[in-house]
Amino acid sequence: MKTVVVLPAYNCATTLQNTISDIPMQCVDEIVLVDDCSNDNTYDVARELGLKHLLRHQKNLGYGANQKTCYDYALSLKADVIIMLHPDYQYNPQLISEIVQKISDGAEIVFASRMINGYEAVRNGMPIYKYISNRALTKFQNILLKKNHSEYHTGYRAYRNTVLKSINYQKLSNDFIFDNQIIIEAFKNGFEIEEIYCPAKYEEESSSINLIKSIKYGLGVLFYTLKYKLSL
């Protein structure tokens, strides 16, 4: 089972080395990094770290567009398992071993959730407004989708190649709402999510979208979930 870790990178020069050094290479075959035209030297740091599969967008295309390039590249490498990990060191790369085991045991999609242990996410540094909005949006989606997941908004997730091959993800948004759209598309095709716990970690270097983009993302979650529900 060939496992490829993809890193959708943007302004993560200061956290990239820690992220990559903590990836358990005994269960990972390749690492792909796509730099979405960072304002810092992310691309140069990645090259200095010796990454073999390294791409750079010539202009900033957006978080969703970055993932699209990542998944295209991973599938071109004949990956069986594609793990998307934010390279800002907010998520623990060592959990990749547990994620791969979940896939080996039959999971189709695995999410590393910060919310399984509830308010512990806040004690670990998650801003309270992020915690409340995450909980509210997840509750809304669970009710409409008749699911029981702890969160839909993690940046640490894994897919079997059959999931990505079944979804026309190129038609999805180039923005942050891509993360939620791809979940809905997976549900449409009958795939399910399994979760593992990932402690939240928020530090100065951790990436974060601004308030306006957060509101836009939240409204997008409401819109696309309702649209899917009404189509059933």
Buried (B, 14 or more C-beta within 10 A) or exposed (E): EBBBBBBBBBBBBBBBBBBBEBBBEEBBBBBBBBBBBBEBBBBEBBBEBEBEBBBBBEEBBBBBBBBBBBBBBBBEBEBBBBBBBBBBBBBBBEBBBBBBEBBEEEBBBBBBBBBBBEEBBBEEEBEEEBBEBBBEBBEBBBEBBEBEBBBBBBBBBBBBBEBBEBBEBEEBBBBBBBBBBBBBBBBEEEBEBBBBBBBBBBEEBBBEBEEEBBEBBBEBBBEBBEEBBEEE
